[in-house]
Amino acid sequence: MALLENKKALVTGSSRGIGRGIVEKFLNEGCEVWGLCSKPSAAKEDLEKLAAEKGVKFHEIYADVGNAENVTEVVKAALAESQGFDVLVNNAGITRDGLSFRMKKEDWDDVIRINLTSAFLISQIVSNDMIRKRKGSIINMSSIVGIHGNGGQVNYAASKGGLIAYSKSLAAEVGGRGVRVNVIAPGFIATDMTNVLKEDIKSAMIERVPLKRAGTPEDIANTALFLASDLSTYITAQVIGVDGGMGA
Ligand code: NAP
């Protein structure tokens, strides 16, 4: 039996990179998936095709997760359409890097709203329903820099560190109602987000990874699958590093 058969998931940031990898993995395991991104994606057709092959559905939906009103409306509509999600993956995220002393407040605010506040807003809507049903798995996408910090990324690191503290606190609130909340902390993963880095910086980062390679969206998706599935029913409030040993 497929690991997510008869389950329904909402995955944010589904159009590219890690989010797309998670959607593919979930569809392959028999899950019906609502993928949220900011605009119609190049992945939509392929994901719908994959879903049809697996006998499930893929729904692409659109919202700016940094816009509270917009994302609330869209997630509420998706929740009603799905009649409840078993799994929520808060994965959408951005970087606006720069040194702290010259960072614009706008770049601080955007990153906090899109990476952190969105997880609070979406989880609030989805977890209310999970609590009523006494089941659910919420997975929040943090980062290795949310644990260790990183010069040049004070806004991003604060958003990802905040996501860890938020997740552990939410896990304490909802655990008694059968809802689990866990965090994935990826290291250096090859996606559009890291592709903007110069080649020498990428090589230097890979040199710091004990496994000597960049991670792939599938490396992260495998962990998301584990946390979404019934293989992890006694795991909550955890931060799982998927970083090739980089954070050690
Ligand atoms: P990516 O390739 O840049 O993709 C970002 C995704 O987020 C896209 O689907 C994008 O949708 C969506 N998104 C961004 N802003 C949005 C908004 N305002 N509203 C709705 N959707 C929005 O990034 P990635 O590398 O896959 O990263 C995914 C997550 O993993 C992020 O939270 C990131 O911080 C985290 N992470 C990544 C790495 C890494 O090395 N790549 C490491 C640690 C953590 P559109 O296509 O519609 O813009």
Residues whose N, C-alpha, C, O or C-beta is under 5 A from the ligand:
A	BS01	NAP	G13 S14 S15 R16 G17 I18 G19 L36 C37 S38 K39 A63 D64 V65 G66 N91 A92 G93 I94 I114 M141 S142 S143 I144 P186 G187 F188 I189 T191 D192 M193 T194
